[in-house]
Amino acid sequence: MMRRAAACLVLMQGVAAQTVLAPLRAAYGAVPPSAHASLLLPFDARTAVAAFWSGPDFVVVADQPLPALSHLSGDHGLFSSPDVTVLERATVIRLYLPAHPQLLFSRQSDGWILQMDASGHAGSSSVRSAGSMPVFMPGAVLFPQKQAGQVLMLPDPASGQRLLIAPSLGVTGGVPQGRRAEGYSIRPSLEGLVIAADSPQIALRGTAEGVVLDAVALAPLPVGEKEASSAPASASVAMHGADWGWLGFGAAGGGQKGSSRQPSRLDSAQAAFAAGQPWQALRVLDRTPASEVPATSTSTSTSTSTSTSTSTSTSTSTSTSTSTATRNDTAQIAGTFLHAAASLLAGHTGQAQDLNDARFGDAPATRVWRGLYLMQTGQNSQTASTLLAAGFAQMQAYPAAVRALMVPQAATYVARFGDAASAALLDPLPDESAYDLARALLQARAGQAETARVALENLTASSSAQTAAYARAALVGLMLEKDMISPATAAEAYGKLLENEGQPSSLPSGPKATIRLGQAHAFALAGQPQAALAVLDRVLAGPDVPEDVLSSAYLAILRGLVFPETARGAPAGGAALAAPLSAAERIGLIAAHLPHVADGPAKAKLLAGYGCLLLAGGRLDAAMAAFGQAALLQDNPVAKADAEDLLAQAALQAHRLDVAQRALDRARHPGLPEDLATQCAYDAARLAVALGDRDRALSLLERDETDAGLELRGQVYEAQKRWPEAVLVLGRLAARSVPEDGVLTERQQALVSRLATDAAAAQDSATLLRLKGWLAGRTLGVERDEQFAMQIRSIKPLSPAH
């Protein structure tokens, strides 16, 4: 019985995704390289891959969960023992190749193939094209990876450093040589793009143009290049930024207002947008005939080239063509940006993706619009709130009709989800009623509970049904947070808000999502995780519940199921807690909802606890899966070693000695706490015993004076028939485990009987007599009593007194 069994009984878990650990060889380094060694990875055309080195491992990451790779194996030799871990959104394949042989990674009709490079140089089967070289842009770096898959974030298996990985659907040749920059480094790879982030600001995202790297912070690192000075613009554009010209706020928009020509449809659309009518701007833009579509940059360069090749007498014509091309380019950019911005404010987020691209998403003048896009599409709230807070003053300078459509909602969003630094940038809020909800939320955050409570109560009578509904939800949340009401009462109050009885209009969808999020939290605090999860299952990510907030809500509820001792119960006077769930019910709930929790270190801790639940229930394969995932997702070396050791324990119980060996090898770390180092040595000794290497087991246990260590050492001595040594270690164990008086437990009776048997085999009369005196007539059970009496009678008299 493992020494952690008791601890694991209170930790619970089930795995929605699956980790598959293929058989491993004990002597990885002993496998001689072979020019014919190969490994076929049967990825279909929809699966993007990245391949790179991480310490002694060669790592292949696919952007799809592929449980079919459970039995993946190479032909022979070098690649015969791949280690496959399947996560919710990815599959990670690791090959232990500490010699770093030269490899080729190439695309075949039936998948990707990894093989030895017999040419004498490391690399990939393709040459990196010039079109895939990074492009430095204002505030960002664009990697034109046209066939990029899903961007993934994983800890480096060797160091725990945060890796941002952009797998590729097609052959790109990877990155032959890495380089460092402020806040990040580009890792060499055989395929795909791998960024090692030194700063938490560094982010990577996929766009239609490729993969974009940027820094997200109120004071971001200098990523990319500085924004180049633009062509001469109106005074208002020069003062505010390019967005003013593109949106029609300045005196010279994309259509060159003030010229003698007739206003274009772009001019009309800009005028409608500036008047706070984005829907009308869209109608105008969508009706723009082909004759008014600005020329593309390709045709521009062609016409310019043709013009410059003419005689000197046509130089004026050349200048005019270039000027027209520049104006058309500007108009085209303005039209693209205006269409995306109008789509966003009109509620057509699917047509606003250009706001998240490499051109507009990171440029200082337009990145606030990316924040608005992320907010409306329910993406990461920390990124969105940071961008919105950084651009809050910029938005406040917009025309009043446009401000009304975006700034109050942005302020409320930052007040709800932004960090303290972002929330501070909202101060002072405009003294307008549209900002009263955000003001109350900020007061609550600042600890002004009573002021916030009064403000929220006043807002519940707002003429806006939406504002009133948000205020009611926030008021219940504030009272729960300040212990003014119990969790059960809060859950009931949220339920009444959802019923919306007595209200003049139906409950808007935004407040409904917010209320359900609050009710799920209240149910969880009231000890009703099933009800909490049922409510949360009806919530979709959106502007009121961003994807990371929804993930955190699931995480909090599942943490209470996995670690029930950390869950807060109902306070005095609250509703009684629901009936305790059985282990099977808890495992079922956890397994069904784990996919809703984003991969990362917090989920790794959850998976480790879940694995202990599974292990305690005898579900060894599922436990190994959970522990394998936990180890891969953990970025802390000590926590990672702990998860690897738990995996080794499960593998030992499942008689998967190869898996146990690999896990224990990975658990080695010079900075482990003493108790974890002792535990790892103990499990390594168990593995040595299972492999028949008893001498190594004894060496590992030499300084282990724990109960489990003494127990295992006694087993080894007994197997070697080294009875005196067995008596010594079991005697020390019995001295602290067997009480001087009182009835003995079954376990204590078995230990005394075992010690007596070893003493008899060692002809250790003194130990037998001490045991007789220690027992003082207490029973060991009928059969053991008879055996012990025979052992006592076998003692040769030492004196007449005997």
Secondary structure by P-SEA (a helix, b strand, c coil): ccccccccccccccccbbbbbcccccccccccccccbbbbccccccccbbbbbccccbbbbbccccccccccccccccccbbbbbbcccbbbbbbbcccccbbbbbbccccbbbbbccccccccccccccccccccccccccccccccccbbbbcccccccbbbbbbbcccccccccccccccccccccccccccccccccbbbbbccccbbbbbbccccccccccccccccccccccccccccccccccccccccccccccccaaaaaaaaaaaccaaaaaaaaaacccccccccaaaaaaaaaaaaaccccaaaaaaaaaaaaaaaaaaaaaaaaaaaaaaaaaccccccccccccccccccccaaaaaaaaaaacccaaaaaaaaaaaaaaaaaccaaaaaacaaaaaaaaaccccaaaaaaaccccccccaaaaaaaaaaaacaaaaaaaaaaaacccccaaaaaaaaaaaaaaaaaaccccaaaaaaaaaaaaacccccccccaaaaaaaaaaaaaaaaaaccaaaaaaaaaaccccccccaaaaaaaaaaaaaaaaccccccccccccccccccccaaaaaaaaaaccccccccaaaaaaaaaaaaaaaaacaaaaaaaaaaaaaaacccaaaaaaaaaaaaaaaaaacaaaaaaaaaaaaccccccaaaaaaaaaaaaaaaaaacaaaaaaaaacccccaaaaaaaaaaaaaacaaaaaaaaaaaaaaccccccccccaaaaaaaaaaaaaaaaacaaaaaaaaaaaaccccccaaaaaaaaaaaaacccccccc
